[in-house]
């Protein structure tokens, strides 16, 4: 049974979570019961908690619908410039609580559900995460949608409605096991199918040259069915749209040969078309050149561009709509979230040239002015390079267009740099080494008017290293747009105690303008406020400890330091470095059990791509170390290690507010930005990290004295790569490191299979530069063990929790 809010708590929460009025509550209860009866066809005798969740979701959605319709009507009448955010991933998480907060209904709903004798938290836990993303790229897209709606921008998110999202991770006998994420099995109350806007998408076929130009003929058609999800802004009556496409086979799919073929098999083959939107590819920062993936990428852009052009042509200003494309870039801005939607560039050219009959130069000018490209990674293995042979088979007309774009581009380079064949080769869209491939990043740069990295350091690397030739050619094109987070989900929703405390001190306007958090500097010496912040943190830790005990059957000490490292498992994110430090701390305790040691609970979470052997081995090592550490009586409660199974958005909302120390320890120059670092800082955690990604700007804003920075800088990493890395020298020079490595290689953590972690230790000795930073991080970890740092410095972490999305 939920505990009712006291009058004092209600007064405190009026500004942030909405007003509780008697009429509001009565209306919500009436609507809830109506949906339970008429929508779900249940009564209170047989309804399940899931039924109650759906009744509440439909009740809250009712409050969205009027605003949603009015917003779209306003856009139609005012005809503003529209922003289209194209992304293969939208990692939305749960919708219910976020919607209640943005509509100002949270408190009224809490009270209504309490009066109905139900538990709000139990109902919220019924909702499936919409896990349509792998990590930061997809979550950034979700945060942008919230921020654009809050700013009142006419913005649309376009992606794929995957039937199966990012896999559910189970840990069995220490190993990661993947299970399908059937997130739609109970239905999705937030989406609305729009079959009236279903569109055809073409594949395969051939190109026919005619007097009227090129024609793409004999294609296979797949239908794109749109599903719309409302995206409410915070307390501003704006409700934007995220439109996700689902693949459908046309009714005549494979049935044209029915009279000579197998009707049953033809119907079964419809699955081949519908597989396009079946499952999210679970690889991030790794390019997988599969035909299905290329189909997904073209499917979303082909359907989206038809939709964009339909909307552009249909305008209230002018009775017959638009017939000229001259104003297209003034009315349409398309942002490419990494190279995944890059086929939008040749597709828009195909529409302009082949269908709308514009001349090439006009079409190219309009295309370049319409597109902008966000780069998300500098890792070579992550950059998309599609084989020419695959494009020729799947999208023959688009390959022709890419070739022509490339020819015009190379002619320009040749005129600027005569006889510089090497520059031509490096800047070409087509890579000729071995298998001919199309470099999609080069296509995006050439076809866009703006290119941005996602943190200052990342943008500089793009300009001076990865895309240096392009940057020298068009320096004005390259920009920085540091990633950001939405404070609605990552403070108001997940940490209401802290959000309310801040609102009491500086007012609630900071919810839309985080720069106002600087006002907290006036209270930096206010002992009562620091005590209150500390109490909020301790309450969050207690709540998370209870959650772990309930869900994972793990008991931890809520008074210990919560040292948290949660993100996708990858070599460059260096969960392995953290693991070596855990073993070092374990050894120190065993060698000197009576020495003073601040109790610490190390929490590591994240998913490894199913085919990524090394990442899966890192998980296995962490779980093996946890088994030894957690069961050693000498260590007791001084050190505990938890691997957080199935890390996802809804779990992040629980662990981030409870964190004392945030681990952001990637090799300098490898993490494009990171957004988890900002979420932890906004919730008052201290950061230990390298000078990588957005850590650099966080240190500039909050002051390096309020972060624990260690490790090589980007320049030092580059210098080491030049002169060569000798792991063995660190192994011989640092006794603690030698002892840790010997334990792992000798089978101390895997007694039944001593060679289990050989691949990991071989990597550490031969390839990875991790041991250099291990030697540098020992000093900082010792410093971080001082508990007063948590309380004294937490203020600066809250104060400078910037939201670059809305700056």
N, C-alpha and C positions, 0 to 999 in steps of 0.2 A: 504494500500500500504506500502511495506517495505521501510525503510529508507536506502539509499545506504551508504556503508562505505566510510568515508573520506580517503584520501591518507595516512594521519598520522595514522589512525586506522588500515589501511591495513599493514603499515610498522610494527606497534606494534605487529600484529597478525601473521606475517609470520611464526615464529618458532613454534607456538603452534597449529594453525588451518590450516596450509598449505598455499602454494603459489597460488596467483591468477594470472594465465597466460592467455593471450588472447586465446591461442590455447585450453587450458583446458576448459575455459568457452564456447567457440564455440562448442567444441566436446560434452560437457555436454548438451547444448541446443539441439543439433542435436539428441542426444540419447534420450533425454526427449520426443521430438516431435515424434520420431520413435516409442517409446513405447506407447505413447498416441494413435497413429494411429494403429499400428499393434498388440500390446498386448491387449490394452483396447478397441480397435475399437471405438474410439470417436474422435470428433474434438473439437476445442475450443468453438464452438457454444453451444454444449450440455454437455461438460465435467463439472463435479462437483468438489469441492475441494478434495473429496475422490479420484476421478480419477487422479487428479494432484499428490496427495500423492503416489498413486500406480505407476504412471509414474516415479516419482523421485526415489522411492524405487527400481524399476527395473533398473533404470539408475545406481544407486549406486551399486546394486548387480552385475551388469556387470563388475565393477572394482574388485569385489571379486573373480569372478569365475576362472580366470587364476591363481591367487595366490593360491586359494583353491586346484585346481587340481595339481599344481606344488608341494605344500606342501605334499599332500598325496603321490605323486610319489616319493618324496625325502624319506619319511618314509619307503616306500616299498623297495627302493633301499638300504638305509643306515641301515635298520632294527635296530633302536634304541630300548631301553627299553621303553615300552609304559605305560602311567599312565591312568587308567580307574577309573573315579569318578562316583560311583553309588549313586544315590540320587532319592528319590521319589518326590523331589521338586527342581525346578529350577525357581526362581522368577526373570525372566529376565527383565521385564518392556518393554520399547520401544527399538527398534533396530536402527532406521534410523540415528539419530544424533550420537550415539555411533560409528556406522560404518564409518560415514563421518569423524569423528575426528581421529579414528585409522588409516584410510587410507590417512589422510592429505588432504581431499577433502572439508572440511567445508567451507572455504572461497570461493573456486571456485563455489561450489554449491549455496552458498548465492548469489553470483554475478549473476550466470546464472538464478536463480529463479527471482531475481530482474529485470533482463533485459527482462524476459518473462512476467513481469507485475503481478507477484504473490507474496504472503506473505509467507515467509518460516515458520514463527511461526504457521500460520494457517494450513499449510500442516503437520507440525510435530504433531499438536494437533489431526489430523485425525487418527493417529496410535493408535490401541488398545494396552493396556498393555498386555504382555504375563504374566498373573498372575498365574503361575503354582507353587505357593508356598504360605505358610501362613505368614511367617515372616523371622526371622533371619537365620534359617537353609537353606531355599531355596535361600535367597539373598546371603548368604555366598557361596553357590554352584555356583551362577552366577558370583560372583566376582572372585572366583578361576579360572573359565574358562577363563576370560579375562586376569588374571595375568599369567596363565600358557602359554597362547598363546603369551603374550608379552615377556615372558622369553624364548620362543622358545622350550618349552617342547613338546614332542609327547604325547599329552593328549586328552582324549575323555570324554565327559560327557554323561552318559546314564540315561534315565528316561522315564517317560510316557507322551505321547502327550494327555493330558486331553482335552476333547471337551469343558468342562466347568471348568474354573479356579476358583480361590478364588472368592466368591460371591461379587456382587456389594452391597454396604451398602447404604441404604436410611434411613434418619431420618424423621419419621412421628409422629407428636404430641409428640416429645421427645423420641420416642422408635426406636430402631434399627429394620429395616425390611430388609430381605435378598432378592435379586433378582439374577437370574442366570446370570453368566458371559459368554455370548455366544461370546467369543472373536474371533472365527473363522468364524463368519457369513458373513463377507465380503471377506474372504480368507486371506491367509498369504503369502506375497510375498517373505519372507525370507527362507521358507522351501522348500525342494525338496524331494518328495516321492521316495522311492527306492523299488518298488514292487519285483524287482529281488532278493532282499535279505530277502524276507518274510520268517519267520521261524515258525515251529509248537511249541506250548507249551501245555503240558499235565496236566490234572487234574483228580481227582477221581481215579477209577479203583481199582485194587488189586495187591498184590505182589505174584508172582509164583516162588517157589524155584525149580531150575533145576540143572542139572549136570554142566552147564556153569555158575552157580551163580544165583543171584536174578534177576527176570524180572518183570518190572512194566507193566501190561497188562490191556486191556479193559478200556482204558482211554478215556476221552473226550478231543478233540483237539480244541484249539483256535489258530488262526494264529496271529503272531505279525508282523505288517507292519511298517518298519522304515521310519521316516521322518528326514532328515538331515538339520541342521541349521549351517551356517558358523560362526565361532568365530574368528574374526581377532585380531591379536596382534597389538600393537601400533607401527606403522611406521617401521615394520620389515619384511613385506611380508609373514609372517606366518599366515595361516588361518587354524585353527583346526576345529573339528566337534563336535557338540552336536547331538546325535542320540536319538530321542524320539520314543517310540513304541506305535502304535495304534492297538487295538484289532479288529480282523476281524473273522467272522464265516467262516469255510470252506464250500465249495459249497454243501457238503453232510450233513451239520449239521441238525440233526433231520429228514432227508429225507429218511433214510434207511427203515423206516416203511411206506413209501409213499403209497404203494399199499393197506395198510389196514387203513391208517390214514388220516389226514386232511392236504393236501398240503399247503393250505393258512396258517394254523396255524403254520406249520413247518417253513415256510418262516418268519413269524412274530417272531417266537422264536429265530431267529438269533440275535435279540436284546439282548437276555440273555447273549450270548457270548460277544457281542460288548459293553455291559455295563461296562466291566472291565476298559476301558479307558475313560468312559463317564465323570466322575467328580472327582475333587480333594476333598479329605476329609478335611473339614474346621476346624479340631481340631489340635492345636499345644499345646504341654505340657499336653496332655491328651490322654490316650490310649483308643481306641474304638475297642473292639474285635469283629468286624463284619466279616463275611465270605468274603464279597466283598473286604474288605481291605486286607485280607490275600491273596486273588486271585491277587490283584494288586501287592503286594509285591513279590509274586512268579513269576508272569508274567514278570515283568521287569528283574529279575535276570536270569530266564531261557532263555529268548531271548538273553540277553546280553552275557551270558557265551558261548552260541553257537557261537555268533559273534566273541568273543574274541579268542576262540579256532580255528575257521576258519582262522582268521587273523594270529594267531601264526603258524599254519601249512603252510600257504601260504607265502613263502619267496623267494625273488629273489636269495638269496645266497644258492645255491644248487638247481639243476634243478627240483628235485621231491618234494621239500618242506620238512618240518620236519616230522619225524615219531616218534621221541623220545621226551618225556616230561621232560627229565632231566634238560633242561635249562629253563623251564617254569618260575620259579620265577626270573630268570635273565632278562627275556624279558617282563614280565607282572607284574604290580603292581596294585592291586585293593583296592581302598579306599572306605570303607563303611561309608556313611554319616548318622550316627546314626544307630539304630538297624533295621530300615525299610527294608534295603536290606540284612538282616542277613541270609535269606534262601539261599543266594549264597554259604554259607559254605557247608551245606549238598548237595546242587545241584552240586557243583564242585566235591565233593567226589563221588556222584552218577555217574557222567560222567567218572571220572577216573577209578572207580572200576567196574561199570556195563557195560560201553560202551567201554572204552579203555583198560580194563582188567589189570589194575595195581593192585599190591597187596596192602592191606589196609595200611600198615606202610609207604610205599613209597608215596601213594596218600595223606596220612595225613601230611607227612613232606612237600610235595609240596604245599598243601593247606595252611598250617600255614605260610609258607614263602611268600605266594602270597598276603594274606589279611592283611590289617591294619584297625583299627576301631576308629572312632571319636565318643566320647560320647558328647551329647549336653545338658543333663539335669540331675539334681540330685533329681528332684521332684518325689516322689514314684508313684504318679498317672500317670506319663508320661511314665514309663518304660513298655515296651511291654512284656506281658506274655500270650502266646497263649494256649488256652485249648487243651489238648492232644486229646480229642474226635474230635475236629474240624480238627486237623492235620491228624488224623487217617483216616478221611473221605476224606479230600481234597488231601492230599499228603502222602499216606501210606508208600511209600518207604523212604521218607525223615524222617518220624518219626522213622523208624527202624535205619536209619543212625545216627540220633540224640541220640537214646538210646545207640548205640554202642560207639559213641564219649563220651557220659557221663560215660559209664562203664569203659572205658580206663582211663578217667580223674579221676574218683573216686578211682580206683585201685591205681593210683599214690598217691592220697591224703592219702589213708589208709596206704600205705607203709611208708609215711613220718610222719604221725600223727596217730600211732596205737591207736585204741580204742577211738578216738575223734569223736564220733558220731555227736556231734553238728557241728563240722567243716564240716563234710561230708554233713550234711543237708544244711548248709549255702552256700556251694560251688557247690552243685549239679545243673545241668542244668534243672532238673525236680523238681518242687515244689509240695510237696505232701499234703500241708495243704488244706483241703477241696477239691475243684476241682483241679485235676492234671493239671499243666500248665508247659509249656516250657519257661524258663527265657531267653529271646533273648539276653540280655546284657551279661549274662554268656556264652552263645554260642559264641558271638562275641569275648569275651576275650580269651576263650579257643582256638578258631579257628584262631586267628590272631597272628602275630609276634610283633605287636606294637599297643598300646592303648593310645590315647591322649585325654586330656581335652582341652578346648578352651580358657582358661585364667589361669594364674598361680594359683589363689585362687581356681578355679574350679578343676584344676588338683590335687591340694593338698587335696581337699575334697574327690575326687575319691580315692586317694591313702590311706588316713587315716581313711575314714569313709565308703562310699558306697561300695567300692570294696576292703576293707582293706585286707581281707584274700587272695585275688588273688595277690595283690600288694606285700604282704609278701612272697608269693610263688615265684613270678617272678618279682622282683623289676625293673630289666632292661627293662621290657616290657612297663612300664608306663612312658609316656612322657607328656610334655606340648607343645602345638602349639597354641599360642594365635591367635584368629581370626583376620582377617584384612579386608580391603576394597580396591577396585580398585580406584586409584586417577584419572583415565581417566573419569569415569562416575561421581565420587563424588567430583571432583574439576573442571577439564577442561570443562566438559559438563554442569554441573549445575551452575558453578560460574566462567564464563570466565573472568569477570572483575578482580577477585582476582588472577586467574591463570596467566593472562597477567602481572599483577603488580609484582608478584613474579618472573616471567621470566625476566622482565626488570632488576630486581635487582641482581638475582643470576644465570641467564641463564635458559635454558629449560631442562637441564638434570635431574632435580628433578622429572620430570614426570614419569621416570622409576626408580628413586631412591630417595625416600622421606627422607632418612637420610640427604640429601643435604640441607634440609630446615634449618638445624642447622646454615647454613651460615647467615641466617637472624638475628642471635644474634648480628652480627657485626653492625646491623642497628637499634638496639633496642632504641637508643636515637635520631633517625632521625625523627624530628618533621614532616617533609614534607611527609615521607613515612607513618607515623602513621595517618596523616591527609588523605592521599590517601586511606588507608585501611578503615578508618572510612567512607569516601565518598562512596566506593564500597558497604559497608554494608548498608548505608542509601539508595542507589539506589536500592539494592535488596529488601529492606523493602518496598519501594515505589511501586516497580513492583508487589510484592506479595499482597500489599493492593489493588492495582487495580484489580488483579486477583480475590481476594475475593469479591470485589464489583460487578464484572462482573458475576462470576459463582455462588456466594452464596447470592448476594444482601445484603451483610454485609459491613457496612462502619466502618473502624477502623482508628485510628490515627497513621500514619507511624512514627511519632516522639516518640511514646510510646515505652516502653521496650517490645519486643516480647519474652514472656516466654512460651516455647514450650515443650510439653510432648506428643510425638507421638510414639506409639508402640501398639502391640496387647493389648486388654483390658484383664487384669488378676489380680486376687487379689495380687499375689506376686509382680507385677510391680507397684502397689500402686497408681493408678490414684485416688483412694479414699483419700489417704493422701494429694494429691495435692488439691482435692476438699475441704477438711476441711480447708486447708490454704486459699483458695479463699474466703470461707465464713468468715474466721477470718479477712482478709484484708477488706472485705465488711463491717463488723461490726465496724472496727476501723475508716473507713471513715465516716460512719454514726454517730458514737459517737463524732467525732471531725472533721467536714467537712473542717475546715480552716487549719488543720495541714498540714505541707508540705508532699507531697506524689508524688513520681515519677510515672507518668502515666504508666499503665501496661496493655498489652493485653495478656491474658492467652489463649493459643491455645492448645487444647487437641484433639488428633485424634487417631483412631485405631478401629479395628473390634473385636467384641466379637464372639466366637464360637456360632453357632446357638442354641446349646443345653445348653449353659452355663448361667444359670439363674442369678447368682450373677454378672457376667460381664455385662449382659444386664441391670441389675438394677443400676450398677455404671454409665453406659451411661445415663440412665434416670435421675439419680440424677444430673449429670453434666449439662444436658440440662435444668433441672428445676432451678438449681442455676443460670444458664446463663440467663434464662427468667427474674428472679427477679433482678439480678445485672444490666443487660443491660437496664432495663426499669425504674430504680430508679433515679429520677431527682437529688437527693442529691449527688449521686455518679458521675453522668455526664460522662465525658470522662476520669476520673481518673482510672477506672477499667472496662475492657470489657472481656467477656468470650466467646470464640468461640469453638464449637465442629466441627472439620474438618471432614466432611462427606466423606466416601469412601476413606480413606487413602490408598495409594498404591505407587509404585515406582515413577511414573511420578509426583505425588503430593509431594513426599519427595524431589524430585529434585527442587521443587519450594520453599518449606517452609524452608529447611535446610539452604540455603545461606542467608535467611532473619532473622535468629534467633539470638537473643542476649543472651538468657539464656536457656541452655539445661537441661532438668529434667531427671536424671538417678537415681531414688530413690527407687529401689527394696530393699526388706529386705536382709541384708547382708547374703550371702551364698545361695541365691536362683537363681540369674541370672548367667547362665553359663559364659557368656562373655558380650554379647551386641555388636552390631556393629554400631548402631545409634549413640552411644556416640562418636565413632571415626569420623563419618561423620560430626557431629556438630562441633567437635573440629577442624577438618581440614578446616572447613569453617569459623573459627574465632568466634565461640560462646563460651561463658563461660559455665562451667559445675557446676551444683549443684547436689550432689549425695552422696550416701552411699559408703562405702568401699566394693564394690561388683563387681564381674565380672572383666572386663578389666579396670574399673574405677581405680582399685588399681595400675595397671601398668601405666595408664595415669598420675596418681598423681606422681608416681616415676619419670616419664620422664619429665613432665612439672613443677614439684614442687608443693607440696600441697598448697603453698601460691598463686598459680595461679588457684586453684579450690576451690569450696566451699563444703567441706566435712563435713557431719554431721551424726548423728545416731549411733546405736550400731555397733560394729565390730562383726565378725563371732563368736569369743570366747564369747562375751557378750550375743549374741543371744542364744548360747548353754547353757550358765550359767542360763539365764532366763528360758529356757525350763526346766532345771533341778529343779529349785526352785519354778517354777510356776509363771504364769503371772496374775496379778490382775489389770484388766483394770479400775475397779471402783476407785482404789486409784488415778489414774491420773485424772479421771473425777472429783473427789472431790477436788483434790489439785490444779488444774489449772482452774481458773475462765473462761478464754477465751474458753478453750476446753469445759467446762460444758455448756456454753452459745450456742456454735455451735451445740453440740449434742442435746441440748434441742430444738433448732430451727428445726432440722431435724426430731426429734421424734414427735414434736407437730404439724407438718404439715405446718410449715412456708413456705416451698418450694413446698408443695402439698396441698393447702387449700381444694380442693374438695375431697381429699382422704388422710387424716392425717396419716393413717397407711401404706402408699405406700412404705416407705423405712424401714419398721420394720425389714425385713430380713437383711438389711445392718447394722443397728444399733445393732441388736442381735449379728451379727458376730463380730462387733467391741468390744462388751462387753464380749463376751464369748470365741472367738477363736483367733482372729487376734492380733499380737503384735504391731500393727501400732501406738497405742497411745503413747507408749514409745518414738518412733522416732518423733512423732508430737511435744512432749515437747522439744526435742532436736533441732528441725529444725526451731523453731520460731526465735531464735537468728540469724541464718544464713540468713534467708530470709530478716530480717531487714537489715543486712549488704549488701545483694545483691541489695537493693533498691538504693544504691549509684551509680549514672550513670557513674561516672568517671572510675569505675572498668571496664566497658565495653571497654573503649578505651585503657586504660593503659595495661590491661592484655591480650587483644586480640592477641597481638603479640606472646605471649608464646603459645597460643592455636594453632595458625597457625604453629609455628615453630615445635611443637611436634605432628603434626597430623600423627602419624606413620601408616605405612601400613605393618602389620605383614604378610600379604600374600606373600610379596616379599622380606622380610628381609633376 
